[in-house]
Amino acid sequence: MARCLSIAVCQTGPIQRAAPRAETVGRLVHLLERAAAAGAELAVFPEMALTTFFPRWRMDDQAEIDAFFETAMPGPHTQSLYDAAAKLKIGFALGYSELVYEDGVRHGFNTMDLVGPDGAFIGRYRKMHVPGASDVQEGVTTHLERRYFEPGNLGFPVFDYRGVKVGMAICNDRRWPETYRMLCLNGAEVALIGYNTPLRLDEAPALAHLRMFHNHLPMQAGAYQNTLWVAAAAKAGLEDGQALIGGSCIIAPTGEIAAQAMSLDDEVIVHRADLDLIGVCRKVNFDFDLYRRPDQYRRIAGMA
Ligand code: CDT
């Protein structure tokens, strides 16, 4: 019998700044219910799924900034999502802004947590590729993630989810080949990704028509070249005046898109991922043990 994991991508529509956390978490619970009803065993939500994508604004007031962050997971507003997971017996990966104090020093991370079907914490990933700038620049779409977040310090960990090796990545990470390669080398069979991608890029209007192509291209290539299933959830639609792309999808290790969202709103897509396909793809082209020779690369590059 084939080894399978039924995966749900829970795309959300916009989450406006004025939306109370409780209302937003209520939407996520509803999506999780839909995912479970469709037979999914694991769901992925977008990057920053509890708030608006606030790095589109320059803020100085620390209390105003901190209001977008979580200091505990689950916290009072998110506990109901964890309770729903345990009741429905479906795990999830959730993107959010994480605030931690270490030795009295404040650290902000763009984070995704993996939670089990019993509602218990499994593991954490902190976004490595933090894009944008730390202050407003003329002629450039304001994207100030580097003002609010530092790069992740947990590497690309892979966790056991009901016997399946699962890793995570967040938004801009998906554009970089090393994300998938690190996950693959760490044994991942499934990569869960959340994203918030503005439709408009003021600095490169000539590339405007390629926004969706450049969303799917690296994820399909990453899945194919690293023999992974990729499940990617967008926050989509017109959020606080800024249009975000959708295109949430589930991609097979063949590089094919197995399922894709059709709206810019709250939507669930589900696919039963055949994990044996990974072995088939490895046999055809990507037998890493046989063909991949980092020692030779190092020698050729004059590094060894
Ligand atoms: N959230 C995020 O990482 N978004 C980026 C846009 C960067 S525009 C400077 C992305 O790669 O989609």
Residues whose N, C-alpha, C, O or C-beta is under 5 A from the ligand:
A	BS01	CDT	P131 G132 H143 C171 N172 N196 T197
